[in-house]
Amino acid sequence: MDYSQFSAMIPELIVLGIFILVFLYDTFAGSGARKADGILTTVLFGLGTVAIFFAGTVPQECFGGMYVSNSITLALKSILNIGVFIVLIQSLKWTDSDDMTLRRGEFYELLLATLFGMYLMISARHFLLFVIGLETASLPLAALIAFNKKHYESTEAAAKYIMTAVFSSAVLMMGLSFVYGLSGGSLYYNDVAAAVAGGEMSGMLIVALTFVLAGIGFKLSLVPFHLWTADVYQGAPTSVTSYLSVISKGSAAFAFFVIFVQAFGAAYPEAWEWMLYGIIIITITVGNLFAIRQKNMKRFMAFSSVSQAGYIMLGVIAANSIGMASMLFYILVYIFSNLGAFGVIQAIENQSGKLSMGDYRGLHKSNPWLAFAMTLAMFSLAGIPPFAGFFSKILIFTSVTASNSMALYMLVLIALINTIISLYYYLLVVKAMWISPEEPVVPQFRSALSERVGLWICVAGIVFIGLLSPIYQLLTDASVADAAQLFAWLG
Amino acid sequence: MFGNILIWFVIIPIIMMAGLGVCRNSSMNAIRTVMTVCSTALLGLAIWLCVDFLGLRAAGETAEMLYTGSWMWYAPLNIELAVGVDGISVLMILLSAIIVFAGVFASWKINPLPKNFFLWFALLSTGVFGFFISIDIFTMFMFYEVALIPMYLLIGVWGTGRKEYSAMKLTLMLMGGSAFLMLGLLGIYWHSGPEGHLTWNILEISKNGCIDPSWQRLLFCLTFVGFGVLGAMFPFHTWSPDGHASAPTAVSMLHAGVLMKLGGYGCFRIAIYLLPQAANELAWIFIILTGISVVYGALSACVQTDLKYINAYSSVSHCGMVLFAILMLTQTAMTGAILQMLSHGLMTALFFALIGMIYGRTHTRDIRQMGGLMKIMPYLGVCYMIAGFASLGLPGLSGFVAEMTIFFGSFEHTDLFHRSFVIAGTCSIVITAVYILRVVGKLLLGPVQDEHHLQLTDASWYERFSTVTLILAIAGIGCFPNWINETIQHSFVPIIESLTQAAI
């Protein structure tokens, strides 16, 4: 075996290295020194993020093409790293509490382990490696969700999550076994693609597509596979919820793109374009309609993220390099906007335990800066310029209409009308904070330094990412560079 | 980039926001200083632009857009920050600068949270100016939405009455309109040129002129409805009365005065100019809708008793007139449309400023509870009369010039359909006279209704300042319409050309 192949896995190796360092430190440090777990992980991870970004990779395939490393996977890994970095900063205050003493290290180790799994999902070009990545990503997440083990909701959420995760994996495997049969005994994406392109449109292919779609749809919480989302988001510790809502979703969306466009590319016009078409419409609409009625902020964000996943999927249905670049850009912007919102939710929860939207009434009187950050996050999620969310939405819409197909124009119209619905519920939060005449429920407080730093990063991202076009340029270059491989089989 | 004068219309409001950012919330004087300095700078710059523009035109500059500049922004999708102005945009910029300037003085004593109020106010003006200077439809759309969203907070926080309801209704309806608009713009982009030469630039799209007629029809409807919502076109006008009635004074001024013009300007610049074939074919649908706006708005104003509602419905009628005139597709009528935009912008701003001042004193806007205000506050009374006369089209003031031009231009069409709608539109002048005179008679003349009103004072210096600026501009247009005409006449050449070409 050629061990030099491992040099292509620099991002994975860095995350693994940080994992081992944190593990060793947590195991051998004294109980006092263990308090530094959080800071240590955050700093190491920050350095790792920079290293991964600048390491640069020569595009290459290793392990017989199971694993690829190229500019687009590197771009997504860097985007996820930024998100994880912010999550780590935001969770410092929460992990600092006394009842976390024994478990602090575990939190960081599990977090890094899931990230490792997601990296594999992103780089996999063989279904087996993909499944390994997926499982490595979801099992530690279940433990993370149960982290507040004294809370009934937290354990309930973990149980729900593990059940759905396992069930969806089973569904996915079922689909993959069909795929295995179709391709004549290979699970490489390219082999599957060749088999799909060469064969007739068969019932078996449709079944395989449906099962795979359902399996990944669970991870992405696409409707109708979203039923676990609200309860899990509500029950999990807020740091974990924010991680789940952006990082986990981002990596699954990318894997979805690669699998459908590369491996099932030939079946695009006849089969999965229309499946996805329907799924996107109901995902966006159902997510929005349910979000309107939510009173708990975490449930509210859960349904909002269901509908956002629908928007992310628009990049997949576009199935072109602009779509890929726009999807990554959307994920990046979504990370900043969502983590901005969760940062405020978390700051208020840590301080006062308040989580209901009603508790945000009059927030601008007691905590104007938190209200300000939340307003920007809501505007960005709703897609209001000059904030980043506007650009990510428009770019993804532009990519969908590129083929000038009337059906896709209609899809964009439905998505656009849905942004108005989403604007309504995002404005409900703004209204509670700024317009309600009542006296503030949450008393004035000064949030912890780590929380403020996290929020400032998010606010800066929300304000500037859209205005700085070089980021989008980078993503486009990356996706164009790999277009030949990605879109080779597109029917 | 910073050498281009147009960019400064966006930069100054941004400086304004930055300046407000460093002010403390309690130091009213610092906030006022920032606002006064920046809005004066904007007004000065707008006047200078106007003079310089006329100078260039007089020197024989015949390019369609002057002061053009473009900077690549999102290169993969050819999105540029492209700026440029023709006579119409110059006047719109001047109008916006005047109203922003007057609006600052009209909200001199805004309470609570003055700093936040002016922050959103400045963001709104950024959007407005950015919209008028852009010639790239993406950037234009971006600024359009930038101008819309601050309205939610401006009305919701500082408004009166059913403000939460009105703010939400206004925001959702306008954003709903912009959803259709966005789809239309995407369609225009993907058909804007030959493969590999797609562009968002208005000038290039119209030069390429390769949008397929069947697509034009769809895109025309989408963009016209999108902008028409903001132009208060029937049946999408219902946000306007509620929104205006609940908004604070300066916001009503800016919204009715400038923001509603964004709708008319957009219809003109994008829907008609870029999609001429569909405009020729489908104008009749929208002539019917805007014709209804004109008459229905005026009739509704007759039965209202709240001063702001009267004015809001009158705005529906007048803005309907703008769209109506644009749809006539003749040069004279379009000139009238531009004049009407300016005239209505100034006059409504004056109206809303005065209503705000009167409401601030009497604490009611119900005309049944007021009367004889001329005796108590003669200055405000006279101003109100001037605004009223401008609205009903008294010669010498701006309204007369605008409406005359519109109806002259509209009568160039000799077919029954156009004639009957123009005649119906002309009737609205009479209806306008009815509701204006009713209000003036009830509010200003006659006996004093409430004895407490006798203690009220007349306008203070900043209020006088605000109103005098607007009245001067109204009389200026009314007495010297040639000047306006000279500024804008070049701008119609390419539009009329593309329309006649499409008709053949």
Chai-1 contact restraints between the chains, C-beta under 6 A:
chainA,res_idxA,chainB,res_idxB,connection_type,confidence,min_distance_angstrom,max_distance_angstrom,comment,restraint_id
A,I384,B,I149,contact,1.0,0.0,6.0,A-B,restraint_1
A,P385,B,M142,contact,1.0,0.0,6.0,A-B,restraint_2
A,P385,B,E145,contact,1.0,0.0,6.0,A-B,restraint_3
A,P385,B,V146,contact,1.0,0.0,6.0,A-B,restraint_4
A,P386,B,V146,contact,1.0,0.0,6.0,A-B,restraint_5
A,T398,B,L77,contact,1.0,0.0,6.0,A-B,restraint_6
A,T401,B,L186,contact,1.0,0.0,6.0,A-B,restraint_7
A,T401,B,W190,contact,1.0,0.0,6.0,A-B,restraint_8
A,N404,B,W190,contact,1.0,0.0,6.0,A-B,restraint_9
A,V412,B,L183,contact,1.0,0.0,6.0,A-B,restraint_10
A,L413,B,L183,contact,1.0,0.0,6.0,A-B,restraint_11
A,L416,B,A179,contact,1.0,0.0,6.0,A-B,restraint_12
A,L416,B,M182,contact,1.0,0.0,6.0,A-B,restraint_13
A,I417,B,A179,contact,1.0,0.0,6.0,A-B,restraint_14
A,I420,B,L172,contact,1.0,0.0,6.0,A-B,restraint_15
A,I420,B,M175,contact,1.0,0.0,6.0,A-B,restraint_16
A,I420,B,G176,contact,1.0,0.0,6.0,A-B,restraint_17
A,I420,B,A179,contact,1.0,0.0,6.0,A-B,restraint_18
A,L423,B,M175,contact,1.0,0.0,6.0,A-B,restraint_19
A,W434,B,V157,contact,1.0,0.0,6.0,A-B,restraint_20
A,I435,B,G156,contact,1.0,0.0,6.0,A-B,restraint_21
A,I435,B,V157,contact,1.0,0.0,6.0,A-B,restraint_22
A,I435,B,E164,contact,1.0,0.0,6.0,A-B,restraint_23
A,S469,B,W73,contact,1.0,0.0,6.0,A-B,restraint_24
A,S469,B,Y74,contact,1.0,0.0,6.0,A-B,restraint_25
A,Y472,B,Y74,contact,1.0,0.0,6.0,A-B,restraint_26
A,Q473,B,A75,contact,1.0,0.0,6.0,A-B,restraint_27
A,T476,B,P76,contact,1.0,0.0,6.0,A-B,restraint_28
